[in-house]
Amino acid sequence: MQEWFKKAKLGIFIHYGIYAVKGVSESWSFYHGSISYEDYMKQLEGFTASNFDADHWADLFKKSGARYAVLTSKHHDGVALFDTKYSDLSVVKKSPAARDILKEYIEAVRGAGLKVGVYYSLLDWSHPDYASVYPDGRVPADLSTVNRFSSPTDGTQDPAAWQRFLEFDRAQLSEVLGNYGKIDLLWFDGDWERNAKQWGLPEFKEYLKSFNPDLIINNRFAGYGDYLTPEQGIPVNRPKGVWEFCTTINSSWGYQPRDQHYKSLRQIIHMFCDCLSMGGNLLLDVGPMEDGTIVPRQEETLLGLGEWIRANEEAVYESVAGVPANYYGDGSVLSADGKTLYLFVHNRPAEAVCVKGLKNRVTRASVLHSGRELRRDVHGGAPWNGIPGILWIYLTEEDCAEMTTVVKLELDGPVQLYDGGGAVITNNQ
């Protein structure tokens, strides 16, 4: 895993496509029949990207504090946002936009100093050769359950057609990886409809890495990815290994004007801190309008998140996962050397916040954004027996930030935690 990804902490996901014309769900709307396939594809006629400004996007993402971005180059509908010679189904050839959106995005994001991520759907519900085989090659007992966009509806498989589709997938990915300079991250989706053997793994991954040996690939690759991508439901327990939580600002990935179920900036920051506390990244999604405009409310959220990060940057990019929640419940991170503990305080305490089980002596406690020193106290414990007391850090209204406050605890050495269940003290001092 590349070090830049582990230190990036925040990425911006962009779901942009023809589905923004009518504000319907990306791809799934025709897959599940809420709109006909024909009406869905008619959205190509209304896709203009007339206000699409990749430089503005990149500037916004940088101001949000993000270190990378990921754009949907092609969703499950098969409509490419890039100029592809392997299909006529692209906004370059079939929409009034007639622009290589991916090219402009990559150049702008790279120019802003951000790492370039590209989303690509492995499955393609529009390609004539895609629905040619079944998952694992097994014909379902009940063919009435088969969706015509995914697999054959008559029980007959066509392995030759599937091989043609694999060649098509690789050809389009050769364009994505070969025509736009270095791509840092490939964010796959849609692997679940076929197994690793059907996708041609692990040879498929070796082929992709031939374009860039440092390429990072997410885990939606039939078991051959590099990191985990929990979605929408934030992990309760820390995932194993490198991971990234992807979620929406409201409830929709793409632009849906009826969806006003927005998360507040305070809630977004809280979720971001939860990711940091467990050593993960946040990939926060925006859904631009058909013309390329990012909804003002979403833009305001990104700018607000960036302001918070800049005020607390010391506890973000160079941090590692903090102490477990049973030591401090609101989440925390540690400096790389383990000698500084940063506590996230989401609400204004009535008196103080407490840390349990900390064996270290705190040499200084302060508010990170202001540098103001905080009064602290330790109650109980028997340090001569290795049992620490409870550390209380006192916060006033003036100490607290408008959003989440970060308390900085400087320790006398790398963090040491008590993991016992308490004991009878037979040797008092």
PyMOL commands that set and color helices and strands:
alter all, ss='L'
color gray80, all
select helices_A, chain A and resi 3-8+19-22+28-31+37-46+54-63+91-94+101-111+135-137+143-145+159-178+191-193+196-199+203-209+265-277+296-311+313-315+383-385+397-399
alter helices_A, ss='H'
color red, helices_A
select strands_A, chain A and resi 10-14+68-74+115-121+185-189+216-217+244-248+281-286+320-321+332-334+340-345+352-355+362-367+376-379+390-394+405-411
alter strands_A, ss='S'
color yellow, strands_A
deselect
rebuild
show_as cartoon
